[in-house]
Amino acid sequence: MPRILNICLVCFALVLSACQTSPSDNTNEVVLEEETESGVIQEEPTTPVKAPTPAPSTGVADILPYEIGEPKDLSPTAQLAYQAEWDHFDYLSNQMAEGKLPSSFSAEDQEFLRNFDETRSQTIYFVGTLGDSWYTGGGPYKLKASSTLDPAPPNSYFADNAHDFDLSTAWIEGADGYGEGEYIDYYFEANSPPVTEVLIHNGYPKSVNAWQNNSRVKTLKLYVNGDEKAILHLEDSRGEQKFQLGEELQSQSGDLVLRFEIVEVYKGDKYADTGLAELEFDGTGVLCFGRSTLVSMADGSQKAIEELKVGEKVWAWNERLQQNIPATIKRLGQQKHHDLMQISWVGGQIITTPDHPFFVAAKGWAVLDPTTAGRYQDFDALAQIQVGDQIRLAAGGSVRVQAIKKIPKPQMTYSITSLDQGNAFYANGLRVGVEQIKPLN
């Protein structure tokens, strides 16, 4: 009996195997059940699982924010307090205009006047930038967006809103969905100061509700004249976010066009529309001199700064050795400037940007506008140049500054931006700094 049972089991197994396999189907595919949108169950074979193919390298670099600022308080309470400070300052200013001395004010009012910054905007929404002095040399002259949300008076959402230094406005894309693939272009004239940094206020931050209800950017792709350059990852924050590019972006001929394309978003609580309140810039290239400034060459001659060539040798200052040395020019820069100054002394003058370092006796390195300290290599601390200061000369000694005045007419400016050694050269006989950007850490 067991023998007959075993034979039956073997026969059953052979029949079962024949039912599962046919000559026309030997792929051994797994059959799954999948429910379609209509609710009907259908059988659909899956393809064999394969190892993922690595994505090809595109050469696009990730740039992470190196600093995220605290959100600015734009609440109604903060606005009232901000305006009250300005009203009080105006009241005290009017009293002083009528002849009242500050010393006659109360101790609280005297302290208020000492601490009040009268150079700030009278609107709480205005944002200054790290690039305030950089903007004196240029900045974008035009913005264009791929789409714009239709205005809802009194609010508008144009591309220019992303560069008006005002947190109460924003560029908001107008495409269907969340705006992935939409972009905004910034146009810079040839020889504009080089861009090295991007500063962003994400979303629509004029109020907490507006910021939360509208979508914000999570990832931007940066294009430079049509070529993919970098990825910028943004935090979902109302604070300013700063991105260091690690190089100088500038065009010597034709426009420089920087495109920022929305790749990914943080979805808003109420609206799909994605906004950017501010996208601004900072950079280098503002430390320059006017045309015909004479540079001291290593052979003892002088040459107009606009005629210098890479590879030529100039008379330079070596800080470590504390002496003049011959140095080779590695890089030159030029750009058009709109905010130039003239420093005059007996027998000479020089046209310069407000933040070019000069070596001043008893002060060290100094500039007309010291707010840019720390942006350039070897110039972490900068004093302010004033009438009466003594600026060092190439041959030793110094000249006394007699006058400082603004040059209203814009003009092309030039500078040495890198030497093979030394951190200074001589322009119209004065010791001046080399504007070399600090390397990334």
C-alpha positions as a Markdown table, in Angstrom:
| # | Residue | x | y | z |
|---|---|---|---|---|
| 1 | Met | 0.0 | 0.0 | 0.0 |
| 2 | Pro | 2.8 | 2.5 | 0.8 |
| 3 | Arg | 4.4 | 1.7 | -2.6 |
| 4 | Ile | 1.1 | 2.5 | -4.4 |
| 5 | Leu | 0.7 | 5.8 | -2.4 |
| 6 | Asn | 4.3 | 6.9 | -3.3 |
| 7 | Ile | 3.6 | 6.2 | -7.0 |
| 8 | Cys | 0.4 | 8.3 | -6.8 |
| 9 | Leu | 2.2 | 11.2 | -5.1 |
| 10 | Val | 4.9 | 11.3 | -7.8 |
| 11 | Cys | 2.3 | 11.3 | -10.6 |
| 12 | Phe | 0.5 | 14.1 | -8.9 |
| 13 | Ala | 3.7 | 16.2 | -8.7 |
| 14 | Leu | 4.4 | 15.7 | -12.4 |
| 15 | Val | 0.9 | 16.8 | -13.4 |
| 16 | Leu | 1.2 | 19.9 | -11.2 |
| 17 | Ser | 4.5 | 20.8 | -12.8 |
| 18 | Ala | 3.0 | 20.5 | -16.3 |
| 19 | Cys | 0.2 | 22.9 | -15.4 |
| 20 | Gln | 2.6 | 25.6 | -14.1 |
| 21 | Thr | 5.0 | 25.4 | -17.1 |
| 22 | Ser | 4.4 | 25.5 | -20.8 |
| 23 | Pro | 6.8 | 25.5 | -23.8 |
| 24 | Ser | 5.8 | 29.0 | -24.7 |
| 25 | Asp | 6.3 | 30.6 | -21.3 |
| 26 | Asn | 9.7 | 30.0 | -19.6 |
| 27 | Thr | 10.4 | 33.5 | -18.1 |
| 28 | Asn | 9.5 | 32.6 | -14.5 |
| 29 | Glu | 7.9 | 36.0 | -14.1 |
| 30 | Val | 6.1 | 36.7 | -10.8 |
| 31 | Val | 2.4 | 37.4 | -11.3 |
| 32 | Leu | 0.9 | 40.1 | -9.0 |
| 33 | Glu | -2.6 | 41.5 | -8.5 |
| 34 | Glu | -2.9 | 45.3 | -8.8 |
| 35 | Glu | -6.1 | 47.3 | -8.3 |
| 36 | Thr | -6.7 | 49.9 | -11.0 |
| 37 | Glu | -8.4 | 53.3 | -10.5 |
| 38 | Ser | -11.7 | 51.8 | -11.6 |
| 39 | Gly | -11.5 | 49.2 | -8.8 |
| 40 | Val | -11.1 | 46.3 | -11.2 |
| 41 | Ile | -8.4 | 43.8 | -10.2 |
| 42 | Gln | -6.1 | 43.0 | -13.0 |
| 43 | Glu | -3.1 | 40.7 | -13.3 |
| 44 | Glu | 0.2 | 42.4 | -14.4 |
| 45 | Pro | 3.6 | 40.8 | -14.6 |
| 46 | Thr | 6.5 | 42.7 | -13.1 |
| 47 | Thr | 9.9 | 43.1 | -14.7 |
| 48 | Pro | 12.9 | 41.6 | -13.1 |
| 49 | Val | 14.5 | 43.8 | -10.4 |
| 50 | Lys | 17.8 | 45.4 | -11.6 |
| 51 | Ala | 20.5 | 47.2 | -9.7 |
| 52 | Pro | 20.0 | 51.0 | -10.1 |
| 53 | Thr | 22.3 | 52.7 | -12.6 |
| 54 | Pro | 24.3 | 55.6 | -11.1 |
| 55 | Ala | 23.2 | 59.0 | -12.3 |
| 56 | Pro | 25.8 | 60.6 | -14.7 |
| 57 | Ser | 27.9 | 63.4 | -13.2 |
| 58 | Thr | 26.7 | 66.8 | -14.3 |
| 59 | Gly | 29.5 | 68.8 | -12.8 |
| 60 | Val | 26.9 | 70.8 | -10.8 |
| 61 | Ala | 28.1 | 71.5 | -7.3 |
| 62 | Asp | 26.0 | 71.7 | -4.1 |
| 63 | Ile | 26.4 | 75.0 | -2.2 |
| 64 | Leu | 25.2 | 74.9 | 1.3 |
| 65 | Pro | 24.3 | 78.0 | 3.3 |
| 66 | Tyr | 27.2 | 79.0 | 5.6 |
| 67 | Glu | 25.0 | 81.4 | 7.6 |
| 68 | Ile | 21.2 | 81.6 | 8.3 |
| 69 | Gly | 20.0 | 84.8 | 10.1 |
| 70 | Glu | 17.3 | 85.2 | 12.6 |
| 71 | Pro | 13.8 | 86.0 | 11.2 |
| 72 | Lys | 13.0 | 89.7 | 11.3 |
| 73 | Asp | 10.0 | 90.6 | 13.5 |
| 74 | Leu | 7.5 | 92.2 | 11.1 |
| 75 | Ser | 4.5 | 91.9 | 13.4 |
| 76 | Pro | 2.1 | 94.8 | 13.9 |
| 77 | Thr | 3.5 | 95.3 | 17.4 |
| 78 | Ala | 7.0 | 95.5 | 16.1 |
| 79 | Gln | 6.0 | 97.9 | 13.3 |
| 80 | Leu | 4.4 | 100.3 | 15.8 |
| 81 | Ala | 7.5 | 100.2 | 18.1 |
| 82 | Tyr | 9.7 | 100.8 | 15.1 |
| 83 | Gln | 7.7 | 103.8 | 14.0 |
| 84 | Ala | 7.6 | 105.1 | 17.6 |
| 85 | Glu | 11.4 | 105.2 | 17.7 |
| 86 | Trp | 11.5 | 107.2 | 14.5 |
| 87 | Asp | 8.8 | 109.6 | 15.8 |
| 88 | His | 10.8 | 110.1 | 19.0 |
| 89 | Phe | 14.0 | 110.7 | 17.1 |
| 90 | Asp | 12.2 | 113.3 | 14.8 |
| 91 | Tyr | 10.9 | 115.0 | 18.0 |
| 92 | Leu | 14.4 | 115.3 | 19.5 |
| 93 | Ser | 15.9 | 116.4 | 16.2 |
| 94 | Asn | 13.4 | 119.2 | 15.9 |
| 95 | Gln | 14.2 | 120.4 | 19.4 |
| 96 | Met | 17.9 | 120.4 | 18.6 |
| 97 | Ala | 17.2 | 122.3 | 15.3 |
| 98 | Glu | 15.5 | 125.0 | 17.5 |
| 99 | Gly | 18.6 | 125.4 | 19.6 |
| 100 | Lys | 18.2 | 122.9 | 22.4 |
| 101 | Leu | 21.4 | 121.2 | 23.5 |
| 102 | Pro | 21.5 | 117.4 | 23.8 |
| 103 | Ser | 23.0 | 117.8 | 27.2 |
| 104 | Ser | 19.7 | 119.3 | 28.4 |
| 105 | Phe | 17.7 | 116.2 | 27.5 |
| 106 | Ser | 16.9 | 113.5 | 30.1 |
| 107 | Ala | 19.5 | 110.7 | 30.6 |
| 108 | Glu | 17.1 | 108.3 | 28.8 |
| 109 | Asp | 16.9 | 110.6 | 25.7 |
| 110 | Gln | 20.6 | 111.1 | 25.6 |
| 111 | Glu | 21.1 | 107.3 | 25.7 |
| 112 | Phe | 18.5 | 107.0 | 23.0 |
| 113 | Leu | 20.3 | 109.5 | 20.7 |
| 114 | Arg | 23.6 | 107.7 | 21.2 |
| 115 | Asn | 22.2 | 104.3 | 20.2 |
| 116 | Phe | 19.8 | 105.4 | 17.5 |
| 117 | Asp | 20.9 | 104.5 | 13.9 |
| 118 | Glu | 19.6 | 107.4 | 11.8 |
| 119 | Thr | 21.0 | 105.8 | 8.6 |
| 120 | Arg | 18.5 | 102.9 | 8.7 |
| 121 | Ser | 15.4 | 102.9 | 6.6 |
| 122 | Gln | 12.2 | 104.5 | 8.0 |
| 123 | Thr | 10.2 | 101.3 | 7.1 |
| 124 | Ile | 10.6 | 98.1 | 9.1 |
| 125 | Tyr | 10.4 | 96.0 | 5.9 |
| 126 | Phe | 13.6 | 97.3 | 4.4 |
| 127 | Val | 16.6 | 95.0 | 4.5 |
| 128 | Gly | 20.1 | 96.2 | 4.2 |
| 129 | Thr | 22.6 | 93.6 | 2.8 |
| 130 | Leu | 26.2 | 92.6 | 3.3 |
| 131 | Gly | 26.6 | 93.9 | -0.2 |
| 132 | Asp | 25.7 | 97.5 | 0.4 |
| 133 | Ser | 29.1 | 98.8 | -0.6 |
| 134 | Trp | 29.4 | 96.2 | -3.4 |
| 135 | Tyr | 26.2 | 97.7 | -4.9 |
| 136 | Thr | 27.9 | 101.1 | -5.3 |
| 137 | Gly | 29.8 | 99.4 | -8.1 |
| 138 | Gly | 26.9 | 97.9 | -10.0 |
| 139 | Gly | 24.5 | 95.1 | -9.4 |
| 140 | Pro | 21.9 | 93.7 | -11.8 |
| 141 | Tyr | 20.3 | 96.2 | -14.2 |
| 142 | Lys | 17.3 | 93.9 | -15.2 |
| 143 | Leu | 15.3 | 91.0 | -13.9 |
| 144 | Lys | 13.0 | 88.7 | -15.9 |
| 145 | Ala | 10.9 | 85.8 | -14.6 |
| 146 | Ser | 9.4 | 82.8 | -16.5 |
| 147 | Ser | 6.0 | 83.5 | -15.0 |
| 148 | Thr | 4.4 | 85.9 | -12.5 |
| 149 | Leu | 1.2 | 85.5 | -10.4 |
| 150 | Asp | -1.5 | 88.0 | -11.5 |
| 151 | Pro | -1.6 | 91.1 | -9.2 |
| 152 | Ala | -4.2 | 91.2 | -6.5 |
| 153 | Pro | -4.4 | 95.0 | -5.8 |
| 154 | Pro | -2.8 | 96.5 | -3.8 |
| 155 | Asn | -0.4 | 93.5 | -4.0 |
| 156 | Ser | 1.8 | 92.7 | -7.0 |
| 157 | Tyr | 4.2 | 89.8 | -7.5 |
| 158 | Phe | 6.6 | 91.0 | -10.3 |
| 159 | Ala | 10.2 | 89.8 | -10.7 |
| 160 | Asp | 11.6 | 93.2 | -9.6 |
| 161 | Asn | 10.1 | 92.5 | -6.1 |
| 162 | Ala | 12.8 | 90.0 | -5.6 |
| 163 | His | 15.4 | 92.7 | -5.7 |
| 164 | Asp | 13.8 | 95.8 | -4.1 |
| 165 | Phe | 15.3 | 95.2 | -0.5 |
| 166 | Asp | 11.7 | 95.2 | 0.8 |
| 167 | Leu | 10.3 | 92.2 | 2.7 |
| 168 | Ser | 6.7 | 93.3 | 2.3 |
| 169 | Thr | 6.9 | 92.3 | -1.5 |
| 170 | Ala | 7.9 | 89.1 | -3.3 |
| 171 | Trp | 8.2 | 87.6 | -6.7 |
| 172 | Ile | 5.6 | 84.8 | -6.9 |
| 173 | Glu | 5.6 | 82.5 | -9.9 |
| 174 | Gly | 2.4 | 82.1 | -11.8 |
| 175 | Ala | 2.5 | 78.6 | -13.3 |
| 176 | Asp | 0.2 | 75.8 | -12.5 |
| 177 | Gly | 1.2 | 73.6 | -9.6 |
| 178 | Tyr | 4.0 | 74.5 | -7.2 |
| 179 | Gly | 6.3 | 76.2 | -9.6 |
| 180 | Glu | 9.0 | 73.6 | -10.2 |
| 181 | Gly | 10.9 | 74.6 | -13.3 |
| 182 | Glu | 10.0 | 78.3 | -13.0 |
| 183 | Tyr | 12.9 | 80.7 | -12.8 |
| 184 | Ile | 14.1 | 84.3 | -12.4 |
| 185 | Asp | 17.0 | 85.8 | -14.4 |
| 186 | Tyr | 19.3 | 88.5 | -13.2 |
| 187 | Tyr | 21.2 | 90.5 | -15.8 |
| 188 | Phe | 24.6 | 92.2 | -15.1 |
| 189 | Glu | 26.4 | 94.5 | -17.5 |
| 190 | Ala | 29.9 | 93.5 | -18.6 |
| 191 | Asn | 32.6 | 94.5 | -16.1 |
| 192 | Ser | 30.1 | 94.8 | -13.3 |
| 193 | Pro | 31.8 | 93.9 | -10.0 |
| 194 | Pro | 32.2 | 90.1 | -9.7 |
| 195 | Val | 29.5 | 88.2 | -7.8 |
| 196 | Thr | 30.8 | 85.8 | -5.0 |
| 197 | Glu | 27.8 | 85.5 | -2.7 |
| 198 | Val | 24.0 | 85.1 | -2.9 |
| 199 | Leu | 21.6 | 86.4 | -0.2 |
| 200 | Ile | 18.1 | 85.1 | 0.0 |
| 201 | His | 14.9 | 85.8 | 2.0 |
| 202 | Asn | 12.7 | 82.8 | 1.2 |
| 203 | Gly | 9.0 | 82.8 | 0.7 |
| 204 | Tyr | 6.6 | 85.7 | 1.3 |
| 205 | Pro | 7.6 | 86.9 | 4.8 |
| 206 | Lys | 5.6 | 90.1 | 5.1 |
| 207 | Ser | 3.6 | 88.3 | 7.8 |
| 208 | Val | 3.7 | 84.9 | 9.5 |
| 209 | Asn | 0.4 | 83.9 | 7.8 |
| 210 | Ala | 1.5 | 85.0 | 4.4 |
| 211 | Trp | 4.8 | 83.1 | 4.8 |
| 212 | Gln | 3.0 | 79.9 | 5.9 |
| 213 | Asn | 0.1 | 80.0 | 3.5 |
| 214 | Asn | 2.3 | 80.4 | 0.4 |
| 215 | Ser | 4.9 | 77.8 | -0.8 |
| 216 | Arg | 8.6 | 78.5 | -0.3 |
| 217 | Val | 11.7 | 77.3 | -2.2 |
| 218 | Lys | 13.5 | 74.2 | -1.0 |
| 219 | Thr | 16.0 | 73.9 | -3.8 |
| 220 | Leu | 17.3 | 76.3 | -6.4 |
| 221 | Lys | 19.5 | 75.5 | -9.4 |
| 222 | Leu | 21.9 | 78.2 | -10.5 |
| 223 | Tyr | 22.7 | 78.7 | -14.2 |
| 224 | Val | 25.5 | 81.0 | -15.4 |
| 225 | Asn | 24.9 | 82.2 | -19.0 |
| 226 | Gly | 22.8 | 79.1 | -19.6 |
| 227 | Asp | 25.2 | 76.5 | -18.1 |
| 228 | Glu | 24.3 | 74.6 | -15.0 |
| 229 | Lys | 26.5 | 75.8 | -12.2 |
| 230 | Ala | 25.3 | 74.9 | -8.7 |
| 231 | Ile | 22.5 | 73.7 | -6.4 |
| 232 | Leu | 21.4 | 75.9 | -3.5 |
| 233 | His | 19.6 | 74.1 | -0.6 |
| 234 | Leu | 17.4 | 76.5 | 1.3 |
| 235 | Glu | 16.1 | 76.0 | 4.9 |
| 236 | Asp | 12.4 | 76.6 | 5.5 |
| 237 | Ser | 13.2 | 79.7 | 7.5 |
| 238 | Arg | 12.2 | 83.4 | 7.4 |
| 239 | Gly | 15.7 | 84.5 | 8.2 |
| 240 | Glu | 18.3 | 85.6 | 5.6 |
| 241 | Gln | 20.3 | 82.8 | 4.0 |
| 242 | Lys | 23.7 | 83.4 | 2.6 |
| 243 | Phe | 25.4 | 81.2 | 0.0 |
| 244 | Gln | 29.1 | 81.5 | -0.9 |
| 245 | Leu | 29.9 | 80.6 | -4.5 |
| 246 | Gly | 33.6 | 80.0 | -4.0 |
| 247 | Glu | 34.5 | 81.9 | -7.2 |
| 248 | Glu | 34.0 | 85.2 | -8.9 |
| 249 | Leu | 31.3 | 85.4 | -11.5 |
| 250 | Gln | 31.8 | 88.2 | -14.0 |
| 251 | Ser | 31.6 | 88.9 | -17.7 |
| 252 | Gln | 34.2 | 90.9 | -19.6 |
| 253 | Ser | 32.1 | 91.2 | -22.7 |
| 254 | Gly | 28.3 | 91.0 | -23.0 |
| 255 | Asp | 25.9 | 90.4 | -20.1 |
| 256 | Leu | 26.3 | 88.0 | -17.3 |
| 257 | Val | 23.0 | 86.3 | -16.8 |
| 258 | Leu | 22.4 | 84.4 | -13.5 |
| 259 | Arg | 19.3 | 82.2 | -13.6 |
| 260 | Phe | 17.8 | 80.7 | -10.4 |
| 261 | Glu | 15.4 | 77.8 | -11.2 |
| 262 | Ile | 13.0 | 76.4 | -8.7 |
| 263 | Val | 13.7 | 72.6 | -8.4 |
| 264 | Glu | 11.8 | 71.7 | -5.2 |
| 265 | Val | 9.5 | 73.5 | -2.8 |
| 266 | Tyr | 8.1 | 73.5 | 0.8 |
| 267 | Lys | 4.4 | 73.3 | 0.2 |
| 268 | Gly | 2.3 | 76.2 | 1.6 |
| 269 | Asp | -0.6 | 75.6 | 4.0 |
| 270 | Lys | -3.1 | 77.2 | 1.6 |
| 271 | Tyr | -1.6 | 78.2 | -1.8 |
| 272 | Ala | 0.6 | 76.3 | -4.2 |
| 273 | Asp | 2.2 | 79.6 | -5.4 |
| 274 | Thr | 5.9 | 79.7 | -4.5 |
| 275 | Gly | 7.6 | 83.0 | -3.7 |
| 276 | Leu | 11.0 | 84.6 | -3.1 |
| 277 | Ala | 11.0 | 87.9 | -1.2 |
| 278 | Glu | 14.6 | 88.9 | -1.9 |
| 279 | Leu | 17.5 | 87.4 | -3.9 |
| 280 | Glu | 20.5 | 89.8 | -3.6 |
| 281 | Phe | 24.2 | 89.6 | -4.1 |
| 282 | Asp | 27.6 | 90.5 | -2.7 |
| 283 | Gly | 31.0 | 90.2 | -4.3 |
| 284 | Thr | 34.4 | 91.6 | -5.0 |
| 285 | Gly | 35.9 | 94.0 | -7.4 |
| 286 | Val | 35.0 | 97.2 | -5.8 |
| 287 | Leu | 38.6 | 98.1 | -4.8 |
| 288 | Cys | 39.8 | 99.9 | -7.8 |
| 289 | Phe | 41.3 | 103.1 | -9.2 |
| 290 | Gly | 40.5 | 105.5 | -12.0 |
| 291 | Arg | 42.0 | 105.5 | -15.5 |
| 292 | Ser | 45.6 | 106.9 | -15.8 |
| 293 | Thr | 46.5 | 106.0 | -12.2 |
| 294 | Leu | 50.3 | 105.3 | -12.4 |
| 295 | Val | 51.6 | 102.0 | -11.0 |
| 296 | Ser | 55.2 | 101.7 | -9.8 |
| 297 | Met | 56.9 | 99.0 | -11.9 |
| 298 | Ala | 59.8 | 96.8 | -10.6 |
| 299 | Asp | 62.2 | 98.3 | -13.1 |
| 300 | Gly | 61.7 | 101.8 | -11.7 |
| 301 | Ser | 59.3 | 103.0 | -14.4 |
| 302 | Gln | 55.6 | 103.9 | -14.0 |
| 303 | Lys | 52.7 | 102.5 | -16.1 |
| 304 | Ala | 49.1 | 103.5 | -16.4 |
| 305 | Ile | 47.0 | 101.0 | -14.5 |
| 306 | Glu | 44.7 | 100.3 | -17.5 |
| 307 | Glu | 47.8 | 99.2 | -19.6 |
| 308 | Leu | 49.1 | 96.6 | -17.2 |
| 309 | Lys | 49.5 | 93.0 | -18.4 |
| 310 | Val | 49.4 | 89.7 | -16.5 |
| 311 | Gly | 53.1 | 88.6 | -16.1 |
| 312 | Glu | 54.5 | 92.0 | -15.7 |
| 313 | Lys | 56.5 | 92.9 | -12.5 |
| 314 | Val | 55.5 | 95.7 | -10.2 |
| 315 | Trp | 57.0 | 97.2 | -7.1 |
| 316 | Ala | 55.2 | 95.5 | -4.2 |
| 317 | Trp | 55.1 | 95.5 | -0.4 |
| 318 | Asn | 55.9 | 92.3 | 1.5 |
| 319 | Glu | 54.2 | 92.5 | 4.9 |
| 320 | Arg | 56.1 | 89.6 | 6.4 |
| 321 | Leu | 59.5 | 91.0 | 5.4 |
| 322 | Gln | 58.5 | 94.6 | 5.9 |
| 323 | Gln | 60.2 | 95.7 | 2.7 |
| 324 | Asn | 59.5 | 96.4 | -1.0 |
| 325 | Ile | 60.0 | 93.5 | -3.4 |
| 326 | Pro | 59.4 | 92.9 | -7.2 |
| 327 | Ala | 56.2 | 90.9 | -7.7 |
| 328 | Thr | 54.5 | 89.4 | -10.7 |
| 329 | Ile | 51.0 | 90.3 | -11.7 |
| 330 | Lys | 48.8 | 87.1 | -11.7 |
| 331 | Arg | 45.4 | 88.7 | -12.2 |
| 332 | Leu | 43.9 | 92.0 | -13.1 |
| 333 | Gly | 40.3 | 93.4 | -12.8 |
| 334 | Gln | 38.3 | 96.2 | -14.2 |
| 335 | Gln | 34.7 | 97.4 | -13.9 |
| 336 | Lys | 32.6 | 100.5 | -14.2 |
| 337 | His | 31.9 | 102.4 | -10.9 |
| 338 | His | 29.2 | 104.8 | -9.9 |
| 339 | Asp | 30.5 | 105.9 | -6.5 |
| 340 | Leu | 34.1 | 107.1 | -6.6 |
| 341 | Met | 36.1 | 109.3 | -4.3 |
| 342 | Gln | 39.1 | 111.6 | -4.9 |
| 343 | Ile | 41.9 | 111.8 | -2.3 |
| 344 | Ser | 44.1 | 114.9 | -2.7 |
| 345 | Trp | 47.5 | 115.9 | -1.2 |
| 346 | Val | 50.1 | 118.5 | -2.0 |
| 347 | Gly | 51.3 | 117.7 | -5.5 |
| 348 | Gly | 48.9 | 114.8 | -6.2 |
| 349 | Gln | 45.6 | 113.1 | -6.1 |
| 350 | Ile | 44.1 | 109.7 | -6.8 |
| 351 | Ile | 40.6 | 108.5 | -7.8 |
| 352 | Thr | 39.5 | 105.4 | -5.8 |
| 353 | Thr | 36.6 | 103.4 | -4.6 |
| 354 | Pro | 35.5 | 104.0 | -1.0 |
| 355 | Asp | 36.8 | 100.7 | 0.2 |
| 356 | His | 40.3 | 100.4 | -1.3 |
| 357 | Pro | 42.9 | 100.0 | 1.5 |
| 358 | Phe | 45.7 | 102.5 | 1.8 |
| 359 | Phe | 48.5 | 102.2 | 4.4 |
| 360 | Val | 48.2 | 105.1 | 6.8 |
| 361 | Ala | 50.8 | 106.0 | 9.4 |
| 362 | Ala | 49.7 | 105.4 | 13.0 |
| 363 | Lys | 46.5 | 103.6 | 11.7 |
| 364 | Gly | 47.7 | 100.8 | 9.5 |
| 365 | Trp | 45.5 | 99.7 | 6.7 |
| 366 | Ala | 42.6 | 102.2 | 6.2 |
| 367 | Val | 39.8 | 103.0 | 3.8 |
| 368 | Leu | 37.2 | 105.7 | 3.2 |
| 369 | Asp | 34.4 | 103.3 | 4.1 |
| 370 | Pro | 35.6 | 100.7 | 6.7 |
| 371 | Thr | 32.4 | 98.6 | 6.8 |
| 372 | Thr | 33.9 | 96.0 | 4.4 |
| 373 | Ala | 36.6 | 94.8 | 6.8 |
| 374 | Gly | 37.2 | 91.1 | 6.7 |
| 375 | Arg | 36.1 | 90.4 | 3.1 |
| 376 | Tyr | 39.6 | 90.4 | 1.6 |
| 377 | Gln | 42.7 | 88.5 | 2.4 |
| 378 | Asp | 45.1 | 90.3 | 4.8 |
| 379 | Phe | 42.6 | 93.1 | 5.5 |
| 380 | Asp | 40.5 | 91.9 | 8.5 |
| 381 | Ala | 40.6 | 95.2 | 10.3 |
| 382 | Leu | 40.4 | 98.6 | 8.5 |
| 383 | Ala | 40.5 | 102.1 | 10.0 |
| 384 | Gln | 38.9 | 105.1 | 8.3 |
| 385 | Ile | 40.9 | 107.5 | 6.2 |
| 386 | Gln | 40.3 | 111.2 | 7.2 |
| 387 | Val | 41.7 | 114.5 | 6.2 |
| 388 | Gly | 45.1 | 115.0 | 8.0 |
| 389 | Asp | 46.1 | 111.3 | 7.7 |
| 390 | Gln | 49.6 | 110.4 | 6.4 |
| 391 | Ile | 49.6 | 107.8 | 3.6 |
| 392 | Arg | 52.8 | 105.9 | 3.1 |
| 393 | Leu | 54.8 | 106.3 | -0.1 |
| 394 | Ala | 56.9 | 103.8 | -2.1 |
| 395 | Ala | 60.2 | 105.6 | -1.5 |
| 396 | Gly | 59.5 | 106.0 | 2.2 |
| 397 | Gly | 57.9 | 108.9 | 4.1 |
| 398 | Ser | 54.3 | 109.9 | 3.5 |
| 399 | Val | 51.9 | 112.5 | 2.2 |
| 400 | Arg | 49.2 | 114.3 | 4.2 |
| 401 | Val | 45.6 | 114.0 | 3.0 |
| 402 | Gln | 44.3 | 117.5 | 2.3 |
| 403 | Ala | 40.9 | 116.9 | 0.9 |
| 404 | Ile | 38.4 | 114.1 | 0.2 |
| 405 | Lys | 35.5 | 114.6 | -2.2 |
| 406 | Lys | 33.0 | 112.5 | -4.2 |
| 407 | Ile | 33.3 | 112.1 | -8.0 |
| 408 | Pro | 29.7 | 112.1 | -9.3 |
| 409 | Lys | 30.5 | 110.9 | -12.8 |
| 410 | Pro | 30.7 | 107.1 | -13.2 |
| 411 | Gln | 33.8 | 105.7 | -15.0 |
| 412 | Met | 35.8 | 102.6 | -15.7 |
| 413 | Thr | 38.1 | 101.5 | -12.9 |
| 414 | Tyr | 41.1 | 99.1 | -12.7 |
| 415 | Ser | 43.0 | 97.1 | -10.2 |
| 416 | Ile | 45.5 | 94.3 | -9.5 |
| 417 | Thr | 43.6 | 91.5 | -8.0 |
| 418 | Ser | 46.5 | 89.0 | -7.4 |
| 419 | Leu | 50.3 | 89.0 | -7.1 |
| 420 | Asp | 52.6 | 86.1 | -6.8 |
| 421 | Gln | 53.9 | 87.6 | -3.5 |
| 422 | Gly | 53.2 | 90.6 | -1.4 |
| 423 | Asn | 49.8 | 92.1 | -0.5 |
| 424 | Ala | 50.2 | 95.6 | -1.7 |
| 425 | Phe | 51.5 | 97.7 | -4.7 |
| 426 | Tyr | 52.0 | 101.4 | -5.3 |
| 427 | Ala | 49.4 | 103.6 | -7.1 |
| 428 | Asn | 50.4 | 107.2 | -7.8 |
| 429 | Gly | 53.1 | 106.6 | -5.3 |
| 430 | Leu | 50.8 | 105.5 | -2.5 |
| 431 | Arg | 50.9 | 102.0 | -0.9 |
| 432 | Val | 47.6 | 100.3 | -1.6 |
| 433 | Gly | 46.2 | 96.8 | -1.0 |
| 434 | Val | 45.7 | 94.0 | -3.5 |
| 435 | Glu | 42.0 | 93.0 | -3.6 |
| 436 | Gln | 42.3 | 89.3 | -3.3 |
| 437 | Ile | 39.2 | 87.5 | -2.0 |
| 438 | Lys | 39.7 | 85.2 | 1.0 |
| 439 | Pro | 39.8 | 81.5 | 0.1 |
| 440 | Leu | 37.0 | 79.2 | 1.3 |
| 441 | Asn | 37.7 | 77.4 | 4.5 |
